[in-house]
Amino acid sequence: MSSDPPGADYLDAIFAALRGGAAELTAMKAWLASAERAGSSSSWRFQFLAAARAAHRRAGAYLDETEERLRRLGPADQVPAPLDQLPGNVAAMRADLRTQEQHLNRLETEATSREQASPDGRAKRSKRSAS
């Protein structure tokens, strides 16, 4: 690895990935809130949950990219301030993402079990499996 500091483009990419991760995490939370407001009988609930799952995947990818770029900067104890704070910030975002994933999993399980228990859910599934 070169001892030259990374260029401004590299740092911009780190911050862009952080912003992207934060935006997708915020979007995921909004989709989860919409799914909860929709209620268990709403046909929109599965679409909101699917959107939350997609935002979760994108947020994880952004955080992966951020972590990889930060690793390339060097050991955390050798990175200058304020960049030395970023690994902790990413770890906090990763923990929040895991918490939201657990929430999403719970809502998906709840929605799926309710659909399977309802007569309408069985009719929809049998119609789907027939096609």
C-alpha positions in Angstrom: 0.0 0.0 0.0 1.3 3.4 -0.9 2.1 5.9 1.9 0.5 8.7 -0.1 -2.8 9.8 1.3 -5.8 8.9 -0.8 -7.2 11.5 -3.1 -10.3 13.5 -2.6 -12.2 11.2 -4.9 -11.5 8.3 -2.6 -12.7 10.2 0.5 -15.8 11.4 -1.4 -16.6 7.7 -2.3 -16.4 6.8 1.4 -18.8 9.6 2.4 -21.1 8.8 -0.5 -21.2 5.2 0.6 -22.0 6.3 4.1 -24.7 8.6 2.9 -26.2 5.9 0.7 -26.2 3.4 3.6 -27.9 6.0 5.9 -30.5 6.8 3.3 -31.3 3.1 2.7 -31.6 2.5 6.4 -34.0 5.4 6.7 -36.0 4.1 3.7 -36.1 0.7 5.3 -37.5 2.1 8.5 -40.1 4.1 6.6 -41.2 0.9 4.7 -41.4 -1.0 7.9 -43.6 1.7 9.5 -45.8 1.7 6.4 -46.2 -2.1 6.7 -47.2 -1.8 10.3 -49.7 1.0 9.5 -51.1 -1.1 6.7 -52.3 -3.7 9.1 -52.4 -7.4 8.7 -55.3 -7.5 6.4 -53.9 -5.1 3.8 -52.7 -6.4 0.5 -50.1 -3.6 0.5 -48.3 -5.0 3.5 -46.3 -7.6 1.5 -45.3 -4.9 -0.9 -44.1 -2.6 1.9 -42.2 -5.6 3.4 -40.6 -6.4 0.0 -39.5 -2.7 -0.3 -38.0 -2.8 3.2 -36.1 -6.0 2.4 -34.7 -4.4 -0.8 -33.6 -1.3 1.2 -32.0 -3.6 3.7 -29.9 -5.3 1.0 -28.9 -2.0 -0.4 -28.0 -0.6 3.0 -25.9 -3.6 3.7 -24.1 -3.3 0.4 -23.3 0.4 1.1 -22.0 -0.5 4.6 -19.8 -3.3 3.1 -18.4 -0.8 0.6 -17.7 1.7 3.3 -16.0 -0.8 5.5 -13.8 -2.0 2.6 -12.8 1.5 1.7 -12.0 2.3 5.3 -9.8 -0.9 5.6 -7.8 0.3 2.6 -7.0 3.6 4.5 -5.0 1.6 7.0 -5.3 0.6 10.7 -7.9 2.7 12.6 -5.3 4.0 15.0 -3.3 5.4 12.2 -6.1 7.2 10.3 -6.3 10.9 11.0 -9.2 12.6 12.7 -12.1 12.8 11.8 -11.8 9.7 9.7 -10.8 7.7 12.8 -14.4 8.1 14.0 -15.9 6.4 10.9 -15.4 2.7 11.8 -17.4 3.3 15.0 -20.1 5.1 13.1 -20.3 2.3 10.6 -20.5 -0.3 13.4 -23.4 1.6 15.0 -25.2 1.7 11.6 -24.5 -2.0 11.2 -26.1 -2.7 14.6 -29.1 -0.5 13.7 -29.4 -2.4 10.4 -29.4 -5.8 12.3 -32.1 -4.5 14.7 -34.2 -3.4 11.8 -33.7 -6.7 10.1 -35.0 -8.5 13.1 -38.0 -6.2 13.0 -38.5 -7.0 9.3 -38.1 -10.8 9.9 -40.8 -10.6 12.7 -43.2 -8.7 10.5 -42.6 -11.0 7.5 -43.2 -14.1 9.7 -46.3 -12.5 11.2 -47.7 -11.6 7.8 -46.9 -15.0 6.3 -48.5 -16.9 9.1 -51.6 -14.7 9.0 -51.9 -15.2 5.2 -51.6 -19.0 5.6 -54.2 -19.1 8.4 -56.8 -17.0 6.5 -59.2 -18.7 4.0 -58.3 -15.9 1.5 -54.6 -16.7 1.8 -55.2 -20.4 0.9 -57.3 -19.4 -2.1 -54.6 -17.0 -3.3 -51.9 -19.6 -2.9 -53.8 -22.3 -4.6 -54.6 -20.0 -7.5 -50.9 -19.0 -7.7 -49.7 -22.6 -7.6 -52.2 -23.6 -10.3 -50.7 -21.0 -12.8 
